[in-house]
């Protein structure tokens, strides 16, 4: 096939790009966008993001049994916060919410959750992450009180991590 004009060449390239984006976003061909980083690094690494209007303290507990887990997230803000998590994480339980917890449709393997003021929420984690990269796009101080519980080894790790203006690997 010979392409005779630059317009035809660009049209073909545009169609190929659209097909590639649709394939990736739909998880076709064994490729899933939520595991894109893991596929590149060879491990189950996830990314999370927290948006907030004021300095914030978040308690994050991840309990795992080797094959699955539960993530509990609790915050002290008087305003709602927005948390972006892998789209395969599903809600389990919500505590203390005076308003409904809302979620946006998944985009690029992430779901953005609106979590009301002073609310605790837990998520089922189908594949426990080997590492977590936390993003704080708000530019305001974010304190993560982290607890990791490995039920198979009965080991618990605690840490407090302060984040401002950068992304930080929690573990």
N, C-alpha and C positions, 0 to 999 in steps of 0.2 A: 504494500500500500504506500503510495507516494502522496505526501501532503504538499499542496501547491501554494497555500497562502499562510501567512502568519496567523490570521484570524482562525483558520481551520485548526492549526496546531494548538492555539490557545484554547479553543473549544474542546478539543480532545483532552487536553491537560485538565481543564476544569471538570469535565465529566469524571475522569479518573480520580480527581481529588474528592469530589462529592461522594463517589462510591466508597472510597477509602474511609472518609469520615463516618458515613452511615454504617459501614461494616464495623468499625471500631466502637462507635457509640452503642450499637446493638449487641456487641459481644459475639459476633459471628466468627466462624472459623477458629474456634478455640481461644480467641483473644478476648479478654475482658478488661475494660478500662480501669476497673477498681484494682486490678492486679498488675497494672502497667509497670509501676516502679519495681514491684517484686520480680516481674519477669526480667527486667533489666539488671537487677542486682542479684538475682538468684535466691532471694529470701522473701518472707512475707513482711514487707515494710509498708506501713500505712502513713497517711498524712491526715492531720486534723487541723481545723481552723476555728478560732473563737473570735467573734466580733462583739464589741461592747462599747458603751458610751461613757463609762467612768472606770477608774481603776477597779480591778476585779480580783476576787479570790475564788478559785474553783477547786473543789475536791474531786479527784478522779481516781477511782479504784477499778483495777482490772483483775478479775479472778479467772484463772484458767485451769483446765484439767488436761492440757496437752492437745486436745482435739477441738475444743470449743471454749467459750468463755462468756463472762458477763461483765459489762462495763457500767459502772455507776458514776453519774456526774451530778454534782450538787454545787450550787452557787449562791452567793449572798447579795447579788445585785438587786436594787430596787426597781430596775428596768428590765425588760426582756433582754436576753442575749441570743446571739445567733451562732450555732455550732454546725460546722460542716464535717460530716463523717462519711466513711465508706457506705455506699448505698446498700450493701448486703447486711449491714447492721440493722436490726429491727427492734422497735420499742417493746419493752416487757412491762414496765410499771412506771407510773408517774405519781409523785407525792408532793403535796403542798401547793399544787397549781390552782390559782383562782381563775385562770383563763385556760383555754385549750392550747395544748402543744400543737404546733403546726409544722408541716414539712413541705418544702418545695419539691417539684418533680426532680428526680435524679438527673444530673448533668455531669458528663465525663466521669461517671463512677462515684459521684458524691451526692449526698442529700444534705440540704441546708435546713436545719431545724430551728424553729423559733421557740425558745424555752422561756416561759413567763418568769417573772420576778420570784426569787427565793424558792426555786423549784428543784426537786431531785428527780432524776429520770434514769432508768436503767435500760440497757440495750443488750440483746443477744448478739454475741460475736461468733460467727460461724468458723472463723479461722483466726486464732490468736496471733497478733502481730509479733514478729521478732524484734521490730523497732518501730518507734513512732516519731514522726517529725511534726512538731506543733507550730502552727503559724498564728501570729497575732497581728493581723492587718490593721487593727485600730490605732496602733501607735501609743496606746496607754498602757500603764503597768498591768501585767497579768501575773498573778501568783498561782502556780499549780501545786496543790498538795497531793502528791502522787503516792498511791499505795498499789503494789503489785503482789498478788497472792498466787502462788503456784500450788495447786491442790495435790499434784502428784508427788512433789518433793516436800510439801508442807513448809515451804519457804515463803517468808513475807519480807518485802523490801519497801522502805518508806523514803521519800525525798521531798524537798520543797524546791521548786524551780521558779525563778523570776524571769519573765520574758517581757522585753520592750523593744520594738523596732526591728527585731530579727526573728528568724525561725530557729527553733531549738530542738535538737533530738532529745526526747525524754528518756529513752533507753535504746 
